């Protein structure tokens, strides 16, 4: 049998190069991508055994990309590799679509072990996160009264990244009026008054890491 096939998704070139060098002895790297939309296209094309993805990616964030990947390439195992040390985030993605959750400060041996474990059908969580806390979130998830739709998340992320409505519309293949509708719908539903409020909300939703 050949090596397990791994697809890497991270918008930092140095991280991708380091991961490639680390994993190539034991795994076949079938592609590298730098944003969420490219990840969806590449995954369908190469049909990897494992996808290693960051949560903070441009154009389409890792949260939404992971949900879509689960439907597009259901046989692939998805492992999050992130800087986010938030057990609630880990619990959410593990409940929804991920098979593994690692931090970028995790040891290289832990990453290799994670890939091996998820390929065996197991779930892998970094030792840096408290398993007890993670279990608590998994048993008793906090439900939000309001949640963004997938399209709202896309629009909010693009606008928060500094794109104009026309630029966002071009990315999403919709009209600028449609983008404007989603923007003002978000502001209405979540009681946001200004563009600054919108940016802060995007940070709260983990669509961007800084303004």
C-alpha positions as CSV (number, residue, x, y, z in Angstrom):
1,X,0.0,0.0,0.0
2,X,1.1,3.5,-0.7
3,X,1.7,6.3,1.8
4,X,-1.4,8.1,3.3
5,X,-2.2,11.1,1.2
6,X,-2.2,14.5,3.0
7,X,-3.5,17.9,1.9
8,X,-2.1,21.0,3.7
9,X,-4.1,24.2,4.1
10,X,-2.4,27.3,5.7
11,X,-1.8,30.8,4.4
12,X,1.7,31.0,5.9
13,X,4.3,29.8,3.4
14,X,6.9,29.0,6.1
15,X,4.4,26.9,8.0
16,X,3.5,24.9,4.9
17,X,7.2,24.3,4.0
18,X,8.0,23.2,7.5
19,X,5.0,20.8,7.6
20,X,5.9,19.4,4.2
21,X,9.5,18.7,5.2
22,X,8.3,17.1,8.5
23,X,5.6,14.8,6.9
24,X,7.1,13.8,3.6
25,X,9.1,10.8,5.0
26,X,5.9,9.1,6.1
27,X,3.1,10.7,4.1
28,X,2.5,11.8,0.5
29,X,1.8,15.5,0.3
30,X,-0.8,15.8,-2.5
31,X,-1.2,19.5,-2.4
32,X,-0.9,22.8,-0.5
33,X,-3.3,25.7,-0.5
34,X,-3.5,29.1,1.1
35,X,-7.2,29.9,1.4
36,X,-10.4,28.1,2.2
37,X,-12.0,28.2,-1.3
38,X,-8.8,26.8,-2.9
39,X,-8.9,24.1,-0.2
40,X,-12.4,23.0,-1.2
41,X,-11.4,22.8,-4.9
42,X,-8.2,21.0,-4.3
43,X,-9.7,18.5,-1.9
44,X,-12.3,17.4,-4.4
45,X,-9.6,17.2,-7.1
46,X,-7.1,15.1,-5.2
47,X,-9.3,13.2,-2.7
48,X,-6.8,13.1,0.2
49,X,-6.9,10.7,3.2
50,X,-6.2,13.5,5.6
51,X,-6.6,17.3,5.4
52,X,-4.5,19.4,7.8
53,X,-6.1,22.9,8.0
54,X,-5.7,26.2,9.9
55,X,-8.9,27.9,11.2
56,X,-7.7,31.4,10.2
57,X,-7.5,31.5,6.4
58,X,-8.5,34.2,4.0
59,X,-11.5,34.3,1.7
60,X,-13.2,31.3,3.4
61,X,-12.2,30.6,7.0
62,X,-11.4,27.1,8.3
63,X,-14.6,26.8,10.3
64,X,-16.8,27.0,7.2
65,X,-14.3,25.1,5.0
66,X,-14.3,22.2,7.4
67,X,-18.0,21.9,7.4
68,X,-18.1,21.9,3.6
69,X,-15.3,19.5,3.3
70,X,-17.1,17.0,5.5
71,X,-19.8,16.8,2.8
72,X,-17.5,17.2,-0.3
73,X,-14.9,14.6,0.8
74,X,-16.6,12.6,3.5
75,X,-13.9,9.8,3.6
76,X,-11.1,12.3,4.4
77,X,-10.1,12.9,8.0
78,X,-9.9,16.5,9.0
79,X,-7.3,17.8,11.5
80,X,-7.2,21.3,12.8
81,X,-3.7,22.9,13.3
82,X,-4.2,26.3,14.8
83,X,-2.9,28.9,17.3
84,X,-6.3,29.1,19.0
85,X,-6.0,27.7,22.5
86,X,-9.7,27.7,23.1
87,X,-11.3,24.4,24.4
88,X,-14.8,25.6,23.3
89,X,-13.5,26.1,19.8
90,X,-11.9,22.6,19.9
91,X,-15.1,21.1,21.2
92,X,-17.2,22.8,18.5
93,X,-15.1,21.6,15.5
94,X,-14.7,18.1,16.9
95,X,-18.4,17.8,17.4
96,X,-19.1,19.1,13.9
97,X,-16.5,17.8,11.5
98,X,-12.9,17.5,12.8
99,X,-11.2,14.2,13.8
100,X,-8.2,16.0,15.4
101,X,-7.2,19.3,17.0
102,X,-3.6,20.4,17.4
103,X,-1.9,23.7,18.3
104,X,0.9,25.1,16.2
105,X,3.2,24.9,19.2
106,X,2.5,21.1,19.5
107,X,5.5,18.8,19.1
108,X,6.2,17.4,15.7
109,X,5.9,13.9,17.0
110,X,2.4,14.8,18.2
111,X,1.4,15.8,14.7
112,X,2.6,12.6,13.2
113,X,0.8,10.6,15.9
114,X,-2.4,12.6,15.3
115,X,-2.4,11.7,11.6
116,X,-1.8,8.0,12.4
117,X,-4.6,8.0,15.0
118,X,-7.3,9.6,12.9
119,X,-6.5,7.2,10.0
120,X,-7.3,4.4,12.5
121,X,-10.7,6.0,13.1
122,X,-9.8,7.6,16.4
123,X,-10.1,11.3,17.6
124,X,-6.9,13.1,18.6
125,X,-6.7,16.1,20.8
126,X,-3.4,17.9,21.7
127,X,-2.1,17.4,25.2
128,X,-2.1,21.2,25.7
129,X,-5.9,21.2,26.1
130,X,-7.6,20.0,29.2
131,X,-9.5,16.8,28.3
132,X,-11.9,17.4,31.1
133,X,-12.8,20.8,29.9
134,X,-13.1,19.6,26.4
135,X,-15.5,16.8,27.5
136,X,-17.6,19.3,29.3
137,X,-18.1,21.4,26.2
138,X,-18.8,18.3,24.2
139,X,-21.5,17.1,26.6
140,X,-23.2,20.5,27.2
141,X,-22.7,22.7,24.1
142,X,-23.7,26.3,24.6
143,X,-26.4,27.2,22.0
144,X,-26.4,30.7,20.6
145,X,-29.7,32.4,20.1
146,X,-28.5,33.8,16.8
147,X,-26.0,32.4,14.4
148,X,-24.6,33.5,11.1
149,X,-25.6,31.7,8.0
150,X,-22.8,30.3,5.8
151,X,-23.3,33.1,3.3
152,X,-23.3,35.7,6.0
153,X,-20.0,34.4,7.3
154,X,-18.5,34.7,3.8
155,X,-19.7,38.2,3.4
156,X,-18.6,39.3,6.8
157,X,-15.1,37.8,6.4
158,X,-14.5,39.5,3.1
159,X,-15.7,42.9,4.3
160,X,-13.7,42.6,7.5
161,X,-10.6,41.8,5.4
162,X,-11.0,45.2,3.8
163,X,-12.6,44.3,0.5
164,X,-15.2,46.6,-1.0
165,X,-18.8,45.3,-1.6
166,X,-18.0,45.0,-5.3
167,X,-14.8,43.1,-4.6
168,X,-16.6,40.8,-2.2
169,X,-19.4,40.3,-4.8
170,X,-16.8,39.3,-7.4
171,X,-15.3,36.7,-5.1
172,X,-18.7,35.2,-4.3
173,X,-20.1,35.6,-7.9
174,X,-23.1,37.6,-6.7
175,X,-24.1,41.3,-7.2
176,X,-22.9,44.1,-5.0
177,X,-26.5,44.6,-4.0
178,X,-26.6,41.1,-2.6
179,X,-23.5,41.7,-0.5
180,X,-25.1,44.9,0.8
181,X,-28.2,43.0,1.7
182,X,-26.2,40.5,3.7
183,X,-24.2,43.2,5.4
184,X,-27.1,45.2,6.6
185,X,-29.0,42.0,7.6
186,X,-26.1,41.1,9.8
187,X,-26.0,44.6,11.3
188,X,-29.7,44.4,12.0
189,X,-29.8,41.0,13.5
190,X,-26.8,41.5,15.7
191,X,-27.6,45.1,16.6
192,X,-24.4,46.6,15.0
193,X,-24.4,50.3,14.4
194,X,-21.2,51.1,12.6
195,X,-18.5,49.5,10.5
196,X,-16.3,49.4,13.6
197,X,-18.9,47.3,15.3
198,X,-18.9,45.0,12.3
199,X,-15.1,44.6,12.5
200,X,-15.3,43.8,16.2
201,X,-18.0,41.3,15.6
202,X,-15.9,39.6,12.9
203,X,-13.1,39.2,15.4
204,X,-15.6,37.8,18.0
205,X,-16.7,35.3,15.4
206,X,-13.0,34.4,14.7
207,X,-13.3,35.4,11.0
208,X,-10.3,37.8,11.4
209,X,-7.6,37.8,14.2
210,X,-7.0,41.6,14.2
211,X,-8.3,44.9,12.8
